[in-house]
Amino acid sequence: MKILDQYILRRFLYNFFSSFFILIVIFIFQGIWLFIDDLAGKGLGMVIIGKFIFYFIPTLVDKVLPLTVLLSSILTFGTFAENYEFAAMKASGISLQRGMRSLIVFVLFLGVVTFFFANDVIPISEQKMFNLRRNIAKVKPAAAITEGVFSDFEGTGEGMNIKVDKKHGEQDRFLDNVIIHKKTDQNINNTVIKAKSGELISSEKSDIIQLVLKDGNYYEEVMPKDAKERRKHPFAKSNFETYTINIDISELNDQDLEEDQNITTNKMKNVGRLIKDIDSLRENNLEKVTAFSKNVVNRMGAFPPKVPKDTTKQNLELVQPQKKVEKSEQDSIKTIDEFIESLVQWEQIQVMKKAQNEVSSILNTVTSKKNELQSRYKFYNSHILSLHQKYALALSCIILFFVGAPLGAIIRKGGLGLPMVVAIILFLTYYFLGVFAGNYAKEGNIHPAIGAWLPTMIMLPLGISLTRRATADKGLVGFGHFIDRIKSIFKKKDKEAEDQ
């Protein structure tokens, strides 16, 4: 049996590593298109691009590895069934489960390795790739400018935002329709520069980049020290044919492309960090909600706090000379409508306007706070989702093996034809279930744990059903037992009719 186990394992490993290599290359080329704007035409060396691809590969494992396990198991067992090797095994008294024993051990080991890979390697890879992209944008200022949006020149000491409609030419040095906002020391945009075109001129030997603007205008708000003069809102405005801005990049010349910044997203965190951050985020969110609810209640004034009674004076009775007790008049106004009717017209208008303003103010506050809390809870849910996805990824490799192995034995086809089609259909079902469940979980429509485990739990009964059918030598879709049951029902009815 050891020879048979080694043979099955060897065939599976050949299909596994072949499929993994082919799929990882396909996903790399597909993923590179997402970052082609950050890499192409920026004057980056092959070493930097190679590092980027090297850091990018581990982030694909959560997609490639489940598909690899599914495809390799279908290929292996489909080939065995097509070549009647399974028939020979069964004739020798070897069941499907016994033939899968060596692969089950390997897949369990693969699940453990996958978890540690998702916990230790992928977060570091995500962080390295994020920081490399960020530092590339610092070293290559043209790369920091994104078409159609305002981009920051970080670390240049200039404190400016720049927006261009289009970049073109060598290393994107030529700019069209340039808008620049220059900031003060207080981080206030008080200067706006517009130009129809611009050019970035730089030299490797110089610490200065020249931004030459052509055919534009310059607008600056002047901030005099005198408060009376500031009320006049003075400003300076001019037109220019050529305007040159010198940008000091001496801080960027010593920039380390491998410098690690703070961990910012849930994908960059391992299980220990995620658990710690989930607890702190939950407590922080509860504090925010509690403080905001108290603030709204106090502003409404509808639920004044109860004043605690002084228990030291409950049993004390003051001896006073007897006086004639006058009955206090009860408040005759019992409803809001009665209160409004008791006022004159101008007072009614004033009260209504004040109430309307108060309600509008509270509603605006609640709406803005709602958006803030939704983003906070979305960030919190993404952490829980990422935590459970690390465990679900490891288990999904095991479950998809029990889907692919019996499926290959049932369809009895090897090669890259039908098995590839079936594997892609099953994987797309698994993947899109994960995407939709993850999005629902982040928005709070379902619990994040359910969003992480849902695709895996759907594949679990499928794997159990396929394993039972393959063990019993049944087809992929069998309606025989349903037809037999329907026939038996009609036979019983015919027999009862004959007895009557």
N, C-alpha and C positions, 0 to 999 in steps of 0.2 A: 504493500500500500504506500510505502514511502516513495517508491518510484512514481506511482500514479499521482500522488500529491505534488511531487516536484515538477512533474510534467504539466499538470494543470496550473500550478503557480507560475511556472516559466512562461507558459502561453499567455496568461493573464498579465504578467508584468511587461511582456513585449507589447501587447496591445495598450496597456496603461501608459507607458512612457512615450510610445509613438503618438497616441491620441493627445497626451498632455503637451508634447512639443508642438504638434500641428495647431492645436487650439490656442496655445499661448501666443504663437506667432500671429495668428489671425486676430486675437484680441489686442495685441500690441499695436498692430497697424490700424485697427479700428479706434483704439484709444488715442493714438498719436494725433489723429485728426482733431481731437478736442483741444490740443495744445499746440497745433501747428503755428498759430499766430505768435506764440511765445518763443518759438525756436527758429522759424524760417526767416532768413534774411536779416538776422540780428548781429552777424559777425561773431557768433559763438563758435568756440573750438569743438572739435570732435570729442574731446575729453568731457566737456560739460554736457554735451548732448548724450554721450554714453552714460554719464552719471544719472541723468534724468531718466533714461530708459531703464537703467538698473534699479532705481528707486521706484519706478512705476510698475515693474513686473510683479512684486509681491501684492500690490493692491488688486490684482486681477485674480488672485487665487480663489476668492470667495465665489467667483463666477466659473472659473475654469475647472476647479477640482471636482465639484459635484457632477458637472457634465462629463468630465473624464472618467469618473467611476462608472457612471451610467453607460456611457458608450463602450468602454472597454469590457464591461461585464456582458453587455449584449453581444459584442463581437466574439468574445471568447466562447460563450455557451451556445451562441448561434452557429459558430463553426463546428463545435463538437456535435451538435444535433444534425447539422447538414451532412457531415461526414459519417454519420451513424456511430460515432464514438460513444455517445450516450447509450445507444441501444446495446452496444457491447458491454458497457459498464453495468447496465441493468440486468443483462443476461447473466453476468457474473455475480449478481446479487448486491451490487453497489448502488445505493439510492442516490437521488439528487443531493440530499442534505449531506451524505457522506462525501460525495465528490466536491462539495463546496467547503469542506472543513478547513483545508489549508488557506483558502481565500478568505474565509470568515476571520481567521486569526490575523491575516494580513490587513483586512479592512478595519478590524478593531484597533490594531496598532496605528493604522493610518488616521483613524478618528482622533486618537490621543495626540498624534503629531500635529494634526490640523488645528486642534484647540490651542496648543502651545504656539503654533505659528500665528494664529489669529490674535493671540493674546500678547505676544512679545515682538514678532517681526513686523506684522502689518502696521501697528501704531507707529513704530519707529520709521518705517518706510513712508507713511503718510506725512509725518512731520518733516522728514528730510526733503521730500518732494515739494512740500509747501514752502519751506524755507529757501530751497534752491530757486524756485520760480520767483519768490519775493526778492532775493538777492540779485538774480539776473536782471530784474527790472531796475535795481539800484545801479548796478555796474553799467548797464546799457540804457541811458536815459530815453532813447527812442523807443525802447521796449516798454518803458513805463507809461507811454502815451497810448491810450486806447481810443480808437475812432468813435466819435459820437457821444462821449461822456467826459466829464471832468476827471482828470487824473492828477495825483499829487506827485510833486518832485520831492521825494523823501530824502532827508539827510543832506540836502544841498545848501541849507542855510538861507535859501531864498524865500521860503514860505509862500509858494505860489501853486495855483491850480491852473491847468491848461486843458483846453478842449479843441480838437481839430475835427474837421469833417472827413479828411482823407489824408493818408500818408502814402508816399510813393518815392521812387528813386532808389539809389544805392543805400542800403541799410535804413530805409524809410526816413531819410534826412530831410526831404521836402514835405512841407505841410500846407494844407489848403484850409482857408477860413478859420483862422486861429482866434480863440478867445482866451484871455489870461486874466485871472483874478489874483492880485497880489495882496498878501496879508500883512497886517501890522504885528507888533510884538504881542498885542492882546488877542491875536488870532482873528482879527476883524478884516473882512474884505472891503477896503476903501478905495482900491484902484482897479479899474477895468481897462484892458487894452484889447482892441480888436484890429485884426489885419486880414487882408485878403489872402496873403501867402506868407510863408516863413521857411527858414532853413536852419538846420542844426549843423554847426561847424565845430569840429573837435579835432584834437591831435593827441596821440598817445603820449607825447612828451609834455603836454600842457595840462595844468590843473583847472583850466577854464574852458567851458563850452560856451560858444557864442550862439545865441538865438537871434537871428537877423529877421526882423519883420518888415514887410513891405506893404505900402499903400493901406494905411489904417488910421485910427484915431485913438487918443489917450484921454481918459477921464479919471480924475482923482478928487475925492472929497477931502477938503481941507478942514482940519480940526484945530481951531485956535484955542488958546488957553482961556481966554475970556468967555464966560458963560453967555453973556449977551451976544457976543459975536457968533457963538455956536448956534444960537437960535436962528440965525440968518441962513444957515446951511450953505456956507461958501464952498465953491468947487473950482477946479482948474480943468480946462479942456483944450486940446490941441489936435491938429492933424499932422501926419508925417508921411513922407515917401519911404524913408528907411529908418528903422529904429532897432538898435542893437542892445540886447540884454546879455550881460556876462554872468554866467552861472558857475559858481565855485564848486568843484566836485572833488576837492582835496580829501574830504572825509570819505569819499567813495573809492578812492584809488587803493586804499588798504582794506577794502571790504572783503571779508572771508566768505566765499560761496558756501562753505560748510557750516557757517555759524547757525546755531540753533536758537530760535526764539521761543517765546512762551507757547505752551501747548494750548491751542484755542478751541479745537473741535473734539467731539466725542470719538471720532475715528482715530485720533492720536493718543487715546488713553487705553491702558490695559484694565483688567478686571478690578484690581485693587484700587486704582485711581477712579474708575467709574463708580464703584460702590461708595467711596468716600465723597465724591462730588454729588452723587444722587442724594445722599443724606443731607448734605449742606444746602443743595438746591431746594429740597423739599421744605426744610426749616425756613429758609429765606423766603420762599413763596408764601408759606403760611403767615409769616410775619408781615409781609407786604399786604396780603389780603385782610388780615386782622386790623392793621393800622388804617387801611383805606376805609374799611367798613365803619370803624369808630369815627373817622373824620367825617364821613357822609352823615352818620347819625347825629353827630354834634352840630353839623351845619343845618340839618333839617329842624332840629329842636323838637322833634315829635316824641322822642323817648328820653325825657330828662332822667338823669341818674337819681336813684332813690337815696334820700339822706338817711343815714343810719340813726336809729333812735338811741337816745342817751339812757342806758339801762340804770344808771345811778339815781335817776329821778322818777323812776316808774312808781315806787311805793311811797313817795313823799307827798304829803298833802299840806299845803300852806293854809294856815289859819288866818282867815281874813274876816272882817266884819261883814255880816250878811247885807247884801245889796239886792236890789231888785234886778233880776236877770232879764235882760231884754233879748228877745228872740231876733237872731240875725236874719236879715232878709236873704232869701235864697236867690241865686242867679236865675233870672227869668229867660236868659238866652241859652238854649240847649243845642242848637245846630248852627252850622256855618252860614246857612242861608239866612237865618234870623239875625245873625251878627252883621251880615252884609246889608240887610234891609234896614238895620238900625242906624246906618251911617248915611250921611248926606251924599249926594251924587259925586262931588269931587273927591271925597274921601274913599268912596267905592272904587273910583278909577285908580286912585293912588295905591290902594291896597292890592287891586288886581294886577297892576303893572309890577309892583314889587314882588308879588308872588310869582308872576310869570318869569321875571328876571331870575329869581332864585331857582326856580325849577329848571330853566334853561341852563343856568350855570352848573347846576348839579348834574344834569344830563350830559353836558359837554365833558365835565370831569369824569363821569362814569364811562363815557364812550372812549375817551383817550386812555383811561386807566385799563379799560377792557382790552384794548389793542396791546398795551404793554404787558398785561398779565397773560394774554394769549401767546405772545412771543416767548415769555418766560416759561410757560408750561410746555410749549412746543420744544424748547431747548431741554427742559427736564425730561420730557417723554423720549426725545432722541437719545438721551443717555441710557434710559432703561432699555430701549429697543436695541441699542448697540451692545449692551451687556448680555442680553439674552441671545442675540444673533451669534455671538462667539460660541456659545454652547450649541445652538441650533445648527451651525455650520458643521461642527464635528459629527453630530448625530445624523445630519442629512447625508453625509458620505456613506454611512453604514446603511441607512434605509434605502437610498437609491441603488446600492449594490443588490439588495434583496428585491428591488423592482427590476433591475436590468438582467440579473442572472436567470431567473425563471422565465422572463420575457424572451430572452434569447433562446432558451430551450424550447419555448412554445412556437415561436415563429420559424425556427429552424433555417435561418439564413445567416451566412457569414459575409465578410467583405464590407465595403463602405456604401452599399446601396440602401436596401430597406432598413438595416439596423441604424444607419446614420439618420434616416428620415424619422424613424420611431423615436430615437434618442433625442433629436432636436425638438420634436413635438412635445415629448414629456418634459424636457428641460425648460422649454418656453412656458409651459403651463406652470411648472414649479417656480420659475423666475418671476413671471408676471404676478402670480399670487403673492410672492414675497414683496414685490414693488407696491402693489395696491394695498396690501395689509400694512406695510410699513408707513405709507402715506396716511392711511386712516389712523394708525397708531400715533403718529406725530401730531395730528390735528386733534387728538383726544377723542375720536369717535369710538375707538375700541382700546382696550388695555394694551400697552406696548408689549407685554409678554405674549399676548395672543397674536399680535402682529408679527412677532419674531418666529413663533412656533407654528403658525397656521399652515404654511406650505409643507413643512415637514410632517405635521400631523395628518395632512390630507394624503401624502404619499405613503404613510404607514399602513393604513388598511389596504391600499392598492398592492403594496409589497406582500402583505399576508395572503391576499386573495390569489395573486399570481403564483406564489410559492405553492399554495395548496393545489392549484390547477395543474402546475407543472409536475408536481409529485404524483398526481392522479392521472397523468397523461391525457389531460383534457385540452381542448383548443383555447385560443385566445378569447373568443366570445362563443359561449355555448348556451343555446336556448332549449336544449333537449329536455332538461329537467322541468322547465316551465311547460313545455308541450305535453310531457308525460303526466304532469299533475293535472292539466286541463282535461286530458283524455280520461284520467281516472275519475274525475268529477262527473263527466258525462256518462261514463260506464255505470257509476253508482246510481245516477238518476234513471238510466234505462232499466237497471235491475229492479229499482223500487217500483217503477211503472209496471213491469212484468209481474211482480209479486202482487200488486193490487188488482 
